[in-house]
Amino acid sequence: MARKSATQGTRKGRWLKRLRSKYRLMLIDDRTFEERFSLRLNRLSVLAITVVAFAVYGVIVAAIIVFTPLKRFIPGYSDQETKLNAYRSTVQADSLEQVVRMQDLYIANVRAVLRGEVSDSVAPLTPASLKPKPEDLRPGLHDSLLRDRVAQEEQYSLVEGRSTTERRELAGIYFTPPVQGIVTDKFDKGKGHYGMDIVTQPAAAVKACLAGTVILASWTTDAGHVLQLQHSNGLTSMYKHNSVLLKRTGDRVKAGEAIAVVGNSGEQTTGPHLHFELWHNGDPVDAASYMVFK
């Protein structure tokens, strides 16, 4: 046993000695035999250099594959776009499968109806079964109360069914009074006075009743400086007899924003005031029903 151990130790020592044995790598000019380059190496250093070179080469190749478009040319590699297209195709195929299944069920039901294979639990549709019974036509309590309320709301309407609809549409809208003052001439559609005249402090700011867009900012002989706003829900508002207009056509304004200054411009005026009109779907509306000017 001692001899075997000694022999193994001798072999290991020889092997390590061979790895550590130094060699010289030389480059010599073939014509003059002059030494151009020389390098001292051993087997262990050559092995280490080879391993390091292969590791660096592997890192460079991996970096090129990961960070460059060359990875798309590698067989079996799928990029993010390919995965996304595959996912979309899967979802679309699942949706198409459901549509085909529903169509197959529909065709099966149609075939069953055409063959007369209808379940006995379903009552057949006959003219007698479709004829309404007299007791079904009697109005109930809630229906009668609703009819009475609608009739009361529409009894003073000049146009049947329209005034009530307008009141319901405008009741939920918050209007900002254009000015605070005294109403000297109220809305009267019968006399052709489609707005109201409001006397307020001279040079007071005229505010927009709702957010909207200026569709008219001009001068007329009878109304002076006129400004008109287009709002949502089919609403338009008009402001007449101003001394100065602060907005131009196409400007967007917010509710309560100053758009003009109260004045006395135009022929149809006897003093500084604001003539304010509110229109809904092309018809004049009494603005006093939706805002307070005092």
One Martini backbone bead per residue (centre of mass of N, CA, C, O) as a GRO file, in nm:
protein
  294
    1MET     BB    1   0.056   0.063  -0.020
    2ALA     BB    2   0.302   0.251  -0.001
    3ARG     BB    3   0.385   0.216  -0.296
    4LYS     BB    4   0.125   0.321  -0.428
    5SER     BB    5   0.131   0.604  -0.302
    6ALA     BB    6   0.407   0.678  -0.415
    7THR     BB    7   0.328   0.643  -0.711
    8GLN     BB    8   0.098   0.849  -0.719
    9GLY     BB    9   0.266   1.091  -0.623
   10THR     BB   10   0.465   1.081  -0.858
   11ARG     BB   11   0.259   1.126  -1.085
   12LYS     BB   12   0.149   1.399  -0.988
   13GLY     BB   13   0.418   1.544  -0.995
   14ARG     BB   14   0.466   1.506  -1.297
   15TRP     BB   15   0.208   1.644  -1.397
   16LEU     BB   16   0.265   1.922  -1.265
   17LYS     BB   17   0.539   1.960  -1.399
   18ARG     BB   18   0.432   1.966  -1.687
   19LEU     BB   19   0.240   2.211  -1.650
   20ARG     BB   20   0.496   2.397  -1.541
   21SER     BB   21   0.641   2.382  -1.787
   22LYS     BB   22   0.846   2.574  -1.980
   23TYR     BB   23   0.790   2.770  -2.278
   24ARG     BB   24   0.887   2.889  -2.603
   25LEU     BB   25   0.756   3.142  -2.810
   26MET     BB   26   0.862   3.187  -3.149
   27LEU     BB   27   0.956   3.449  -3.388
   28ILE     BB   28   1.121   3.390  -3.706
   29ASP     BB   29   1.311   3.485  -3.947
   30ASP     BB   30   1.369   3.302  -4.237
   31ARG     BB   31   1.623   3.463  -4.346
   32THR     BB   32   1.778   3.579  -4.063
   33PHE     BB   33   1.694   3.453  -3.782
   34GLU     BB   34   1.528   3.667  -3.640
   35GLU     BB   35   1.390   3.776  -3.353
   36ARG     BB   36   1.055   3.894  -3.305
   37PHE     BB   37   0.911   3.682  -3.101
   38SER     BB   38   0.845   3.614  -2.745
   39LEU     BB   39   0.706   3.343  -2.531
   40ARG     BB   40   0.626   3.239  -2.206
   41LEU     BB   41   0.508   2.905  -2.142
   42ASN     BB   42   0.250   2.690  -2.022
   43ARG     BB   43   0.006   2.461  -1.995
   44LEU     BB   44  -0.166   2.614  -1.787
   45SER     BB   45  -0.183   2.890  -1.932
   46VAL     BB   46  -0.306   2.785  -2.194
   47LEU     BB   47  -0.564   2.675  -2.064
   48ALA     BB   48  -0.662   2.945  -1.942
   49ILE     BB   49  -0.670   3.108  -2.207
   50THR     BB   50  -0.877   2.927  -2.350
   51VAL     BB   51  -1.109   2.958  -2.148
   52VAL     BB   52  -1.130   3.269  -2.164
   53ALA     BB   53  -1.179   3.288  -2.469
   54PHE     BB   54  -1.443   3.124  -2.473
   55ALA     BB   55  -1.598   3.309  -2.275
   56VAL     BB   56  -1.583   3.570  -2.438
   57TYR     BB   57  -1.713   3.455  -2.692
   58GLY     BB   58  -1.982   3.380  -2.557
   59VAL     BB   59  -2.059   3.668  -2.465
   60ILE     BB   60  -2.061   3.799  -2.746
   61VAL     BB   61  -2.274   3.615  -2.876
   62ALA     BB   62  -2.501   3.668  -2.669
   63ALA     BB   63  -2.517   3.978  -2.714
   64ILE     BB   64  -2.589   3.965  -3.015
   65ILE     BB   65  -2.852   3.801  -2.980
   66VAL     BB   66  -3.002   3.989  -2.770
   67PHE     BB   67  -2.922   4.306  -2.895
   68THR     BB   68  -3.001   4.198  -3.182
   69PRO     BB   69  -3.167   4.107  -3.487
   70LEU     BB   70  -3.031   3.817  -3.524
   71LYS     BB   71  -3.236   3.640  -3.357
   72ARG     BB   72  -3.450   3.602  -3.592
   73PHE     BB   73  -3.250   3.382  -3.749
   74ILE     BB   74  -3.311   3.183  -3.532
   75PRO     BB   75  -3.410   2.882  -3.488
   76GLY     BB   76  -3.691   2.893  -3.258
   77TYR     BB   77  -3.710   3.198  -3.229
   78SER     BB   78  -3.920   3.431  -3.038
   79ASP     BB   79  -4.056   3.722  -3.045
   80GLN     BB   80  -4.275   3.959  -2.934
   81GLU     BB   81  -4.447   3.979  -3.192
   82THR     BB   82  -4.502   3.677  -3.225
   83LYS     BB   83  -4.643   3.639  -2.952
   84LEU     BB   84  -4.870   3.845  -3.002
   85ASN     BB   85  -4.987   3.709  -3.256
   86ALA     BB   86  -5.047   3.440  -3.118
   87TYR     BB   87  -5.246   3.551  -2.910
   88ARG     BB   88  -5.448   3.675  -3.109
   89SER     BB   89  -5.508   3.412  -3.259
   90THR     BB   90  -5.622   3.263  -3.016
   91VAL     BB   91  -5.856   3.455  -2.952
   92GLN     BB   92  -5.989   3.446  -3.234
   93ALA     BB   93  -6.033   3.140  -3.241
   94ASP     BB   94  -6.216   3.131  -2.994
   95SER     BB   95  -6.437   3.317  -3.108
   96LEU     BB   96  -6.497   3.149  -3.362
   97GLU     BB   97  -6.580   2.898  -3.209
   98GLN     BB   98  -6.828   3.025  -3.074
   99VAL     BB   99  -6.974   3.108  -3.334
  100VAL     BB  100  -6.994   2.823  -3.454
  101ARG     BB  101  -7.152   2.701  -3.222
  102MET     BB  102  -7.399   2.890  -3.246
  103GLN     BB  103  -7.466   2.820  -3.540
  104ASP     BB  104  -7.511   2.520  -3.497
  105LEU     BB  105  -7.743   2.558  -3.295
  106TYR     BB  106  -7.927   2.718  -3.484
  107ILE     BB  107  -7.949   2.503  -3.707
  108ALA     BB  108  -8.066   2.283  -3.525
  109ASN     BB  109  -8.323   2.440  -3.450
  110VAL     BB  110  -8.431   2.478  -3.737
  111ARG     BB  111  -8.451   2.180  -3.806
  112ALA     BB  112  -8.649   2.110  -3.578
  113VAL     BB  113  -8.875   2.295  -3.678
  114LEU     BB  114  -8.903   2.176  -3.968
  115ARG     BB  115  -8.961   1.876  -3.846
  116GLY     BB  116  -9.144   1.912  -3.572
  117GLU     BB  117  -8.931   1.917  -3.310
  118VAL     BB  118  -9.121   2.026  -3.070
  119SER     BB  119  -9.182   2.102  -2.768
  120ASP     BB  120  -9.460   2.049  -2.556
  121SER     BB  121  -9.404   2.289  -2.344
  122VAL     BB  122  -9.465   2.467  -2.586
  123ALA     BB  123  -9.678   2.699  -2.680
  124PRO     BB  124  -9.864   2.760  -2.934
  125LEU     BB  125  -9.905   2.997  -3.191
  126THR     BB  126 -10.214   3.156  -3.191
  127PRO     BB  127 -10.467   3.370  -3.245
  128ALA     BB  128 -10.596   3.321  -2.964
  129SER     BB  129 -10.333   3.372  -2.791
  130LEU     BB  130 -10.287   3.676  -2.912
  131LYS     BB  131 -10.544   3.766  -2.789
  132PRO     BB  132 -10.650   3.998  -2.593
  133LYS     BB  133 -10.759   4.063  -2.287
  134PRO     BB  134 -10.967   4.275  -2.124
  135GLU     BB  135 -10.804   4.290  -1.845
  136ASP     BB  136 -10.525   4.384  -1.983
  137LEU     BB  137 -10.643   4.691  -2.066
  138ARG     BB  138 -10.635   4.788  -1.787
  139PRO     BB  139 -10.541   5.030  -1.592
  140GLY     BB  140 -10.337   5.101  -1.353
  141LEU     BB  141 -10.239   5.287  -1.093
  142HIS     BB  142  -9.967   5.396  -1.209
  143ASP     BB  143 -10.077   5.471  -1.486
  144SER     BB  144 -10.288   5.679  -1.391
  145LEU     BB  145 -10.093   5.873  -1.244
  146LEU     BB  146  -9.919   5.936  -1.493
  147ARG     BB  147 -10.144   6.052  -1.671
  148ASP     BB  148 -10.223   6.287  -1.482
  149ARG     BB  149  -9.947   6.433  -1.472
  150VAL     BB  150  -9.914   6.481  -1.776
  151ALA     BB  151 -10.177   6.642  -1.813
  152GLN     BB  152 -10.097   6.878  -1.622
  153GLU     BB  153  -9.834   6.963  -1.776
  154GLU     BB  154  -9.995   6.992  -2.078
  155GLN     BB  155 -10.237   7.208  -2.047
  156TYR     BB  156 -10.028   7.475  -2.116
  157SER     BB  157  -9.946   7.379  -2.390
  158LEU     BB  158  -9.896   7.485  -2.721
  159VAL     BB  159  -9.728   7.222  -2.768
  160GLU     BB  160  -9.767   6.902  -2.800
  161GLY     BB  161  -9.525   6.746  -2.588
  162ARG     BB  162  -9.286   6.974  -2.571
  163SER     BB  163  -9.274   7.134  -2.304
  164THR     BB  164  -9.219   6.895  -2.116
  165THR     BB  165  -8.956   6.805  -2.244
  166GLU     BB  166  -8.799   7.066  -2.194
  167ARG     BB  167  -8.823   7.074  -1.886
  168ARG     BB  168  -8.673   6.806  -1.840
  169GLU     BB  169  -8.401   6.887  -1.983
  170LEU     BB  170  -8.354   7.176  -1.815
  171ALA     BB  171  -8.376   7.105  -1.506
  172GLY     BB  172  -8.066   6.970  -1.488
  173ILE     BB  173  -7.957   7.261  -1.545
  174TYR     BB  174  -7.699   7.493  -1.473
  175PHE     BB  175  -7.747   7.836  -1.455
  176THR     BB  176  -7.592   8.143  -1.531
  177PRO     BB  177  -7.633   8.452  -1.471
  178PRO     BB  178  -7.536   8.717  -1.658
  179VAL     BB  179  -7.697   8.906  -1.454
  180GLN     BB  180  -7.769   9.150  -1.199
  181GLY     BB  181  -8.123   9.253  -1.166
  182ILE     BB  182  -8.387   9.409  -1.340
  183VAL     BB  183  -8.689   9.314  -1.480
  184THR     BB  184  -8.861   9.505  -1.735
  185ASP     BB  185  -8.885   9.271  -1.966
  186LYS     BB  186  -9.051   9.006  -2.052
  187PHE     BB  187  -9.142   8.714  -2.170
  188ASP     BB  188  -9.312   8.723  -2.511
  189LYS     BB  189  -9.422   8.539  -2.770
  190GLY     BB  190  -9.678   8.690  -2.874
  191LYS     BB  191  -9.504   8.980  -2.913
  192GLY     BB  192  -9.196   8.895  -2.998
  193HIS     BB  193  -9.053   8.858  -2.708
  194TYR     BB  194  -8.770   8.634  -2.671
  195GLY     BB  195  -8.692   8.789  -2.407
  196MET     BB  196  -8.499   8.988  -2.166
  197ASP     BB  197  -8.485   9.280  -1.966
  198ILE     BB  198  -8.183   9.398  -1.791
  199VAL     BB  199  -8.117   9.598  -1.522
  200THR     BB  200  -7.800   9.740  -1.444
  201GLN     BB  201  -7.500   9.816  -1.402
  202PRO     BB  202  -7.279  10.000  -1.536
  203ALA     BB  203  -7.035   9.813  -1.683
  204ALA     BB  204  -7.116   9.530  -1.660
  205ALA     BB  205  -7.067   9.198  -1.659
  206VAL     BB  206  -7.107   8.952  -1.901
  207LYS     BB  207  -7.220   8.622  -1.867
  208ALA     BB  208  -7.210   8.294  -1.914
  209CYS     BB  209  -7.455   8.051  -1.869
  210LEU     BB  210  -7.269   7.859  -2.046
  211ALA     BB  211  -7.091   7.647  -2.198
  212GLY     BB  212  -6.915   7.742  -2.512
  213THR     BB  213  -6.959   7.889  -2.843
  214VAL     BB  214  -6.882   8.137  -3.057
  215ILE     BB  215  -7.107   8.233  -3.339
  216LEU     BB  216  -7.149   8.549  -3.252
  217ALA     BB  217  -6.974   8.873  -3.332
  218SER     BB  218  -7.154   9.172  -3.365
  219TRP     BB  219  -7.327   9.425  -3.567
  220THR     BB  220  -7.635   9.601  -3.519
  221THR     BB  221  -7.873   9.839  -3.548
  222ASP     BB  222  -8.084   9.741  -3.320
  223ALA     BB  223  -7.864   9.566  -3.109
  224GLY     BB  224  -7.578   9.607  -3.170
  225HIS     BB  225  -7.389   9.439  -2.967
  226VAL     BB  226  -7.354   9.094  -3.053
  227LEU     BB  227  -7.387   8.773  -2.874
  228GLN     BB  228  -7.340   8.417  -2.949
  229LEU     BB  229  -7.415   8.092  -2.810
  230GLN     BB  230  -7.309   7.749  -2.816
  231HIS     BB  231  -7.456   7.469  -2.683
  232SER     BB  232  -7.560   7.209  -2.542
  233ASN     BB  233  -7.864   7.052  -2.597
  234GLY     BB  234  -7.967   7.279  -2.809
  235LEU     BB  235  -7.834   7.547  -2.701
  236THR     BB  236  -7.893   7.908  -2.702
  237SER     BB  237  -7.738   8.235  -2.660
  238MET     BB  238  -7.826   8.595  -2.620
  239TYR     BB  239  -7.647   8.921  -2.645
  240LYS     BB  240  -7.754   9.260  -2.609
  241HIS     BB  241  -7.646   9.595  -2.602
  242ASN     BB  242  -7.349   9.622  -2.601
  243SER     BB  243  -7.041   9.796  -2.565
  244VAL     BB  244  -6.857   9.529  -2.532
  245LEU     BB  245  -6.659   9.273  -2.678
  246LEU     BB  246  -6.459   8.989  -2.545
  247LYS     BB  247  -6.535   8.813  -2.795
  248ARG     BB  248  -6.497   8.576  -3.057
  249THR     BB  249  -6.533   8.395  -3.315
  250GLY     BB  250  -6.467   8.060  -3.180
  251ASP     BB  251  -6.476   8.091  -2.891
  252ARG     BB  252  -6.422   7.944  -2.577
  253VAL     BB  253  -6.640   7.908  -2.295
  254LYS     BB  254  -6.735   7.950  -1.970
  255ALA     BB  255  -6.910   7.936  -1.701
  256GLY     BB  256  -6.908   8.278  -1.594
  257GLU     BB  257  -6.774   8.418  -1.824
  258ALA     BB  258  -6.660   8.697  -1.959
  259ILE     BB  259  -6.803   8.853  -2.278
  260ALA     BB  260  -6.915   9.140  -2.178
  261VAL     BB  261  -7.063   9.478  -2.180
  262VAL     BB  262  -7.277   9.679  -2.064
  263GLY     BB  263  -7.520   9.874  -2.263
  264ASN     BB  264  -7.650  10.119  -2.544
  265SER     BB  265  -7.676   9.968  -2.810
  266GLY     BB  266  -7.870  10.068  -3.049
  267GLU     BB  267  -8.208  10.147  -3.131
  268GLN     BB  268  -8.354   9.924  -2.926
  269THR     BB  269  -8.304  10.159  -2.686
  270THR     BB  270  -8.324  10.352  -2.350
  271GLY     BB  271  -8.080  10.197  -2.203
  272PRO     BB  272  -7.892  10.039  -1.988
  273HIS     BB  273  -7.880   9.694  -2.092
  274LEU     BB  274  -7.998   9.349  -2.113
  275HIS     BB  275  -8.056   9.127  -2.381
  276PHE     BB  276  -8.196   8.805  -2.315
  277GLU     BB  277  -8.157   8.481  -2.480
  278LEU     BB  278  -8.328   8.151  -2.501
  279TRP     BB  279  -8.257   7.850  -2.685
  280HIS     BB  280  -8.442   7.540  -2.798
  281ASN     BB  281  -8.439   7.387  -3.082
  282GLY     BB  282  -8.541   7.680  -3.217
  283ASP     BB  283  -8.679   7.779  -2.943
  284PRO     BB  284  -8.805   7.983  -2.725
  285VAL     BB  285  -8.712   8.061  -2.381
  286ASP     BB  286  -8.783   8.103  -2.047
  287ALA     BB  287  -8.532   8.200  -1.835
  288ALA     BB  288  -8.693   8.246  -1.556
  289SER     BB  289  -8.732   7.923  -1.509
  290TYR     BB  290  -8.385   7.877  -1.460
  291MET     BB  291  -8.330   8.174  -1.338
  292VAL     BB  292  -8.181   8.432  -1.131
  293PHE     BB  293  -8.154   8.807  -1.135
  294LYS     BB  294  -8.148   8.906  -0.811
   0.00000   0.00000   0.00000
